[in-house]
Amino acid sequence: MKITVVGTGYVGLVSGVCFSEFGFDVTCVDVDATKIASLSAGMVPIYEPGLEEMMQRNVEEGRLSFTTDLAAAVAAASVVFIAVGTPSRRGDGEADLSYVYAAAREIARNMQPETVVTIKSTVVVGTCRAVRDIIAAERPGVPFSVASNPEFLREGAAIEDFLRPDRVVVGVDDERAKLRMRRVYRPLNLRETPILITSFENAELIKYAANAFLAMKVTFINEVADLCEKVGGNVQEIARGIGLDNRIGSKFLHAGPGFGGSCFPKDTRAFAATGRKAGAPQRLIEEVIAINEARKADMAARVLAALPEPAKSTVAVLGVAFKPNTDDVREAPSLAVIGDLLAEGVSVRAHDPEAMAQAAPLLPGVAWCDSPYQAAEGADVLVILTEWNAYRMLNFATLKTVMAGRLILDLRNIYKPDDIAGTGFSYRSVGRPTLEG
């Protein structure tokens, strides 16, 4: 069976590579000729651990190819995945589906009869039926099927999530799509991966509801951290205590500067917009969005409060990616925190193992450094904004020799106060007691 993936962004590229790892003949399509040339040469435009090696191996073994020729790729495929972007629309927060609909029209004009067109992009409820109508209008009388197959990939762990998922969700409304999609995911049978076959609407809502719920967990523990700071609690111990309850679980209970990235901000806005449009406001999620935005401003305020004269101060920032093991800075807390510091005249020196090239155009005025210690040179305060492993064992003696100040603001809680005791540094984290050096 041949598979075509339309769109080579994060979701499309990871999906295409992993489908080829399953053993399928996969063609990935994109309108960007430069990107296709780069991929064909074995170069991956994103940082995702293990992706480049897996892609190169499957290209060499003849299962994976890249092209700008959508017509030929679609005509040869039994299943065509739509994996184009669905960014937030300005103003109302709804998902912009124009790329999905444009791809559907192009696919319709070139597909063979009985093709299954599967939407992998994150789309609001009702999109699959709209795509089905678009294709039917373009190719009246030609049999085809539509399916919904939302992705649940964590950046930095996407390959593991694809090859060993908790579940696969498929929305269909006919037997052809059901059987074809079961065949696509047959390689997961050995692992007894649950495959949930449901309706279009349920599949579309599952994706948004899952991300909204996880974003809510992040926001909840951040609110608890604020309370801990007022009453003398330790948010990490509280998170462990409640996370051991199987009904709650330990994941996404890590206090910090708020959520960012390509999914949670966009998807919570779209979910809330869907609720307003349907007359069923998602009030919890509306509040989650507002709290998260305020969280980023509060983190910047904490840094500024530690500076006697911001306009004469230097801050070292370690980490700008929204999470470790990715170069993605989309809606990263770092953008808001650093932006607020720069607006107050603070000199910012920053380092990130992977994301500096992506962040630099968005943060003019930042001095980008080759190492954490170079970033710390002359700094009055050192701020940890991303929990990269490279920052978990810093040499505090070296930091003392290069920094002007003696304060560490750990906004990801990657150290314990005991780790800092005796180093001569003061240490402040999120939702835990402070340590004065």
C-alpha positions as CSV (number, residue, x, y, z in Angstrom):
1,M,0.0,0.0,0.0
2,K,1.3,3.4,-1.0
3,I,0.9,6.4,1.3
4,T,1.2,10.1,0.4
5,V,1.6,12.8,3.1
6,V,0.7,16.3,2.0
7,G,2.7,18.8,4.1
8,T,6.2,18.3,5.5
9,G,5.9,20.4,8.6
10,Y,6.5,18.9,12.0
11,V,3.5,16.5,11.9
12,G,3.7,15.6,8.3
13,L,7.4,14.9,8.3
14,V,7.4,12.8,11.5
15,S,4.3,10.9,10.3
16,G,5.8,10.2,6.8
17,V,9.1,9.0,8.2
18,C,7.4,6.8,10.8
19,F,5.0,5.3,8.2
20,S,8.0,4.4,6.1
21,E,9.6,2.8,9.2
22,F,6.5,0.6,9.4
23,G,7.4,-0.6,5.9
24,F,5.0,1.4,3.7
25,D,6.0,3.1,0.5
26,V,5.7,6.8,1.5
27,T,5.9,10.0,-0.5
28,C,5.9,13.3,1.3
29,V,4.7,16.4,-0.7
30,D,5.3,20.1,-0.1
31,V,5.0,23.2,-2.3
32,D,8.3,24.5,-0.9
33,A,10.8,23.4,-3.4
34,T,13.8,24.4,-1.2
35,K,12.5,22.3,1.7
36,I,11.9,19.3,-0.6
37,A,15.4,19.6,-2.0
38,S,16.9,19.8,1.5
39,L,14.9,16.7,2.6
40,S,15.9,14.8,-0.5
41,A,19.5,15.5,0.4
42,G,19.0,14.0,3.9
43,M,18.7,17.3,5.8
44,V,15.9,17.7,8.4
45,P,14.7,21.3,8.9
46,I,13.6,20.7,12.5
47,Y,15.4,19.3,15.5
48,E,13.7,16.1,16.7
49,P,15.9,13.4,18.3
50,G,16.3,10.4,16.0
51,L,14.4,11.8,13.1
52,E,17.2,12.5,10.7
53,E,18.8,9.1,11.1
54,M,15.4,7.3,10.6
55,M,14.6,9.5,7.6
56,Q,18.0,8.9,5.9
57,R,17.7,5.1,6.5
58,N,14.3,4.9,4.9
59,V,15.3,7.0,1.9
60,E,18.3,4.8,1.3
61,E,16.2,1.7,1.6
62,G,13.7,3.1,-1.0
63,R,10.6,3.4,1.1
64,L,10.6,7.2,1.5
65,S,10.8,10.0,-1.0
66,F,10.0,13.7,-1.3
67,T,8.5,15.7,-4.1
68,T,6.7,18.9,-5.1
69,D,4.6,17.0,-7.6
70,L,1.3,16.6,-5.7
71,A,-0.6,15.3,-8.7
72,A,1.7,12.3,-9.3
73,A,2.1,11.5,-5.6
74,V,-1.7,11.5,-4.9
75,A,-2.5,9.5,-8.0
76,A,-0.3,6.7,-6.8
77,A,-1.6,6.5,-3.3
78,S,-4.3,4.4,-1.6
79,V,-4.2,6.7,1.5
80,V,-3.5,10.4,1.4
81,F,-2.8,12.2,4.6
82,I,-3.4,15.9,4.9
83,A,-0.9,17.3,7.4
84,V,-0.8,21.0,6.6
85,G,-0.9,23.8,9.1
86,T,-4.0,25.1,10.9
87,P,-2.8,28.3,12.6
88,S,-4.9,30.5,14.8
89,R,-6.9,33.2,13.1
90,R,-6.2,36.6,14.3
91,G,-9.0,38.1,16.4
92,D,-11.2,35.2,17.2
93,G,-8.7,32.4,17.8
94,E,-10.4,29.9,15.5
95,A,-8.3,27.5,13.5
96,D,-7.5,28.7,9.9
97,L,-8.6,25.8,7.8
98,S,-7.8,27.4,4.4
99,Y,-4.7,25.2,3.9
100,V,-6.7,22.0,4.7
101,Y,-9.4,23.0,2.2
102,A,-6.9,23.9,-0.5
103,A,-5.1,20.6,-0.1
104,A,-8.5,18.8,-0.3
105,R,-9.3,20.4,-3.6
106,E,-5.9,19.5,-5.1
107,I,-6.2,15.9,-3.8
108,A,-9.7,15.6,-5.3
109,R,-8.5,16.6,-8.7
110,N,-5.7,13.9,-8.8
111,M,-6.9,11.0,-6.7
112,Q,-7.8,7.6,-7.9
113,P,-11.2,6.1,-7.2
114,E,-11.6,4.6,-3.6
115,T,-8.7,6.7,-2.2
116,V,-9.0,7.3,1.5
117,V,-8.3,11.0,2.3
118,T,-7.2,11.2,6.0
119,I,-6.9,14.4,7.9
120,K,-3.9,14.3,10.2
121,S,-3.9,18.1,10.8
122,T,-5.5,19.4,14.0
123,V,-8.9,20.6,12.9
124,V,-12.1,21.8,14.6
125,V,-15.2,19.7,14.7
126,G,-17.1,19.7,11.3
127,T,-13.9,19.8,9.2
128,C,-14.0,16.2,8.0
129,R,-17.6,16.6,6.7
130,A,-16.6,19.9,5.0
131,V,-13.6,18.2,3.3
132,R,-15.9,15.3,2.2
133,D,-18.2,17.9,0.6
134,I,-15.3,19.7,-1.1
135,I,-14.0,16.5,-2.6
136,A,-17.4,15.3,-3.7
137,A,-18.0,18.7,-5.5
138,E,-14.6,18.5,-7.3
139,R,-15.1,14.9,-8.4
140,P,-18.8,14.1,-8.6
141,G,-19.5,10.4,-8.9
142,V,-16.0,9.2,-8.0
143,P,-16.0,6.9,-4.9
144,F,-13.7,8.0,-2.1
145,S,-13.6,8.0,1.7
146,V,-12.6,10.5,4.4
147,A,-11.1,9.8,7.8
148,S,-9.9,11.7,10.8
149,N,-6.7,10.6,12.4
150,P,-5.5,13.3,14.9
151,E,-1.9,13.2,16.0
152,F,-0.7,13.1,19.6
153,L,3.0,13.8,19.2
154,R,5.1,15.4,21.9
155,E,7.9,17.5,20.4
156,G,11.2,15.9,21.6
157,A,9.6,12.5,21.9
158,A,7.6,12.3,18.6
159,I,9.1,9.1,17.2
160,E,8.5,7.2,20.4
161,D,4.9,8.6,20.5
162,F,4.3,7.5,16.9
163,L,5.8,4.1,17.1
164,R,4.5,3.3,20.6
165,P,1.4,5.4,21.1
166,D,-1.0,5.2,24.0
167,R,-3.8,4.9,21.5
168,V,-4.7,5.6,17.9
169,V,-7.9,7.6,17.2
170,V,-9.6,7.2,13.8
171,G,-12.9,8.9,12.8
172,V,-14.7,7.3,9.9
173,D,-18.2,7.1,8.4
174,D,-17.9,4.2,6.0
175,E,-16.4,0.6,6.0
176,R,-13.7,1.4,3.4
177,A,-12.1,4.0,5.5
178,K,-12.3,1.8,8.6
179,L,-10.6,-1.2,6.9
180,R,-8.0,0.9,5.2
181,M,-7.0,2.8,8.4
182,R,-6.8,-0.5,10.3
183,R,-4.4,-1.7,7.7
184,V,-2.3,1.5,8.0
185,Y,-1.9,0.8,11.7
186,R,-1.6,-3.0,11.5
187,P,2.1,-2.8,12.5
188,L,1.0,-1.7,16.0
189,N,-1.0,-4.8,16.5
190,L,2.0,-6.7,18.0
191,R,2.0,-4.1,20.8
192,E,-1.8,-4.4,21.2
193,T,-2.1,-0.6,20.8
194,P,-5.7,0.4,21.4
195,I,-7.3,1.7,18.2
196,L,-10.4,3.7,18.8
197,I,-12.7,3.8,15.7
198,T,-15.3,6.5,16.2
199,S,-17.2,9.2,14.3
200,F,-15.7,12.3,12.6
201,E,-17.0,14.6,15.3
202,N,-15.7,12.5,18.2
203,A,-12.2,12.1,16.7
204,E,-12.0,15.9,16.0
205,L,-13.1,16.7,19.6
206,I,-10.9,14.1,21.2
207,K,-7.8,15.9,19.9
208,Y,-8.8,19.3,21.2
209,A,-10.3,18.0,24.5
210,A,-7.1,16.1,25.3
211,N,-4.8,19.1,24.7
212,A,-7.1,21.4,26.6
213,F,-7.2,19.1,29.5
214,L,-3.4,18.8,29.6
215,A,-3.0,22.6,29.4
216,M,-5.4,22.8,32.3
217,K,-3.2,20.5,34.4
218,V,-0.2,22.7,33.7
219,T,-2.2,25.8,34.7
220,F,-3.6,24.2,37.8
221,I,-0.2,23.3,39.2
222,N,1.1,26.8,38.4
223,E,-1.7,28.2,40.5
224,V,-0.9,25.8,43.3
225,A,2.8,26.9,43.0
226,D,1.6,30.5,43.7
227,L,-0.2,29.4,46.8
228,C,2.8,27.4,48.0
229,E,4.9,30.6,47.8
230,K,2.4,32.4,50.0
231,V,2.0,29.7,52.7
232,G,5.4,27.9,52.7
233,G,4.6,24.8,50.7
234,N,6.7,22.9,48.1
235,V,4.9,22.5,44.8
236,Q,7.1,19.5,43.8
237,E,6.1,17.5,46.9
238,I,2.5,18.4,46.4
239,A,2.6,17.4,42.7
240,R,4.1,14.1,43.7
241,G,1.5,13.6,46.4
242,I,-1.4,14.2,44.1
243,G,0.2,12.5,41.0
244,L,0.5,9.2,42.8
245,D,-3.3,9.1,42.7
246,N,-4.0,7.0,39.6
247,R,-7.1,9.1,38.9
248,I,-4.8,12.2,38.4
249,G,-1.4,10.9,37.3
250,S,2.0,12.6,37.5
251,K,2.4,14.0,34.0
252,F,2.0,17.7,33.3
253,L,2.2,18.6,36.9
254,H,5.5,20.5,36.7
255,A,5.2,24.1,37.8
256,G,7.0,26.7,35.6
257,P,6.6,29.8,33.4
258,G,3.5,28.6,31.6
259,F,2.9,26.5,28.5
260,G,3.9,27.3,24.9
261,G,4.7,25.6,21.7
262,S,2.8,24.8,18.6
263,C,-0.1,22.9,20.2
264,F,-1.4,24.0,23.6
265,P,-1.8,27.8,22.9
266,K,-3.3,27.3,19.5
267,D,-5.5,24.4,20.4
268,T,-6.9,25.9,23.6
269,R,-7.9,29.0,21.6
270,A,-9.5,27.0,18.9
271,F,-11.4,24.8,21.4
272,A,-12.6,27.9,23.3
273,A,-13.7,29.5,20.0
274,T,-15.6,26.3,19.0
275,G,-17.4,26.4,22.3
276,R,-18.4,30.0,21.9
277,K,-19.5,29.4,18.3
278,A,-21.6,26.4,19.3
279,G,-23.2,28.2,22.2
280,A,-21.4,25.9,24.8
281,P,-18.7,28.2,26.2
282,Q,-15.7,26.2,27.6
283,R,-15.3,28.5,30.6
284,L,-12.5,26.5,32.2
285,I,-10.4,26.7,29.1
286,E,-11.1,30.4,28.6
287,E,-9.7,30.9,32.1
288,V,-6.7,28.6,31.4
289,I,-5.8,30.8,28.4
290,A,-6.0,34.0,30.4
291,I,-4.0,32.6,33.4
292,N,-1.3,31.3,31.1
293,E,-0.8,34.6,29.4
294,A,-0.6,36.4,32.8
295,R,1.9,33.7,33.9
296,K,4.4,34.8,31.4
297,A,4.2,38.4,32.4
298,D,4.5,37.4,36.0
299,M,7.7,35.5,35.3
300,A,9.2,38.6,33.7
301,A,8.1,40.7,36.7
302,R,9.9,38.3,39.0
303,V,13.1,38.9,37.1
304,L,12.7,42.6,37.0
305,A,12.0,42.7,40.8
306,A,15.4,41.1,41.4
307,L,17.1,43.9,39.6
308,P,17.7,47.2,41.5
309,E,18.2,49.1,38.3
310,P,16.9,47.2,35.3
311,A,18.2,49.6,32.7
312,K,21.7,49.1,34.1
313,S,21.5,45.4,34.6
314,T,22.4,42.3,32.6
315,V,20.4,39.0,32.7
316,A,21.6,35.7,31.5
317,V,18.8,33.5,30.1
318,L,19.4,29.7,29.7
319,G,16.9,28.2,27.3
320,V,14.6,29.7,24.8
321,A,12.9,26.7,23.2
322,F,9.4,26.1,24.7
323,K,10.6,22.7,26.0
324,P,13.8,20.7,25.8
325,N,14.8,18.4,22.9
326,T,13.2,20.7,20.3
327,D,14.2,23.9,18.5
328,D,10.6,25.2,18.5
329,V,10.1,28.6,20.0
330,R,6.5,29.1,18.9
331,E,4.7,30.9,21.7
332,A,7.5,29.9,24.1
333,P,7.4,31.6,27.5
334,S,10.9,32.9,26.8
335,L,9.7,35.2,24.0
336,A,7.4,37.0,26.4
337,V,9.8,37.1,29.3
338,I,12.8,38.3,27.3
339,G,10.6,40.7,25.4
340,D,9.5,42.3,28.7
341,L,13.1,42.5,30.0
342,L,14.3,44.2,26.8
343,A,11.4,46.7,27.0
344,E,12.7,47.8,30.4
345,G,16.2,48.3,29.1
346,V,17.7,45.1,30.5
347,S,20.7,43.7,28.7
348,V,19.9,40.1,27.9
349,R,22.5,37.4,27.1
350,A,21.0,34.0,26.1
351,H,22.0,30.5,25.2
352,D,20.0,27.5,24.0
353,P,21.4,24.2,22.6
354,E,19.2,24.2,19.5
355,A,16.8,27.1,19.3
356,M,18.9,30.2,19.0
357,A,18.6,30.5,15.2
358,Q,14.9,30.3,15.4
359,A,14.6,32.8,18.3
360,A,17.1,35.4,17.1
361,P,14.8,37.0,14.5
362,L,12.1,37.3,17.1
363,L,14.2,38.8,19.8
364,P,16.4,41.6,18.3
365,G,18.7,43.0,20.9
366,V,19.6,39.8,22.6
367,A,23.3,38.8,22.7
368,W,23.4,35.1,21.7
369,C,26.1,33.1,23.2
370,D,27.9,29.8,22.5
371,S,27.7,28.4,26.0
372,P,25.8,28.9,29.3
373,Y,29.0,30.3,30.8
374,Q,29.5,32.8,28.0
375,A,25.8,33.9,28.5
376,A,26.5,34.4,32.3
377,E,29.5,36.8,31.7
378,G,28.8,40.0,33.6
379,A,25.2,38.9,34.5
380,D,23.5,40.2,37.6
381,V,21.0,37.3,37.5
382,L,20.9,34.0,35.8
383,V,17.5,32.7,34.7
384,I,16.7,29.1,33.6
385,L,13.8,29.1,31.2
386,T,14.1,25.7,29.5
387,E,15.0,22.4,31.3
388,W,17.7,21.2,29.0
389,N,19.9,18.5,30.4
390,A,22.9,20.7,29.5
391,Y,21.8,23.0,32.4
392,R,21.2,20.4,35.1
393,M,24.9,20.2,36.2
394,L,26.2,23.7,35.9
395,N,29.6,24.4,37.4
396,F,28.7,27.0,40.1
397,A,32.4,27.8,40.8
398,T,32.8,28.8,37.1
399,L,29.6,30.8,37.2
400,K,30.9,32.7,40.2
401,T,34.0,33.7,38.3
402,V,32.1,35.1,35.4
403,M,28.9,36.6,36.9
404,A,28.6,40.0,38.5
405,G,25.7,39.0,40.7
406,R,24.9,35.9,42.8
407,L,21.3,35.1,42.1
408,I,19.8,32.2,40.2
409,L,16.1,32.2,39.2
410,D,15.2,28.7,38.3
411,L,11.8,29.0,36.6
412,R,11.8,25.2,35.7
413,N,12.8,23.8,39.2
414,I,15.6,21.7,37.7
415,Y,17.7,22.1,40.9
416,K,17.0,21.4,44.5
417,P,17.8,24.1,47.0
418,D,20.3,21.7,48.6
419,D,22.2,21.6,45.3
420,I,22.8,25.3,45.6
421,A,23.6,25.5,49.3
422,G,27.2,26.4,50.0
423,T,27.9,27.7,46.5
424,G,27.5,31.3,47.4
425,F,24.5,31.8,45.3
426,S,21.0,32.8,46.3
427,Y,18.4,30.6,44.7
428,R,14.7,31.2,43.8
429,S,12.5,28.8,42.1
430,V,8.7,28.3,41.5
431,G,6.5,27.2,44.3
432,R,9.3,26.3,46.6
433,P,11.2,27.9,49.5
434,T,14.0,30.4,48.6
435,L,17.6,30.0,49.5
436,E,19.7,33.0,50.4
437,G,23.4,32.7,49.6
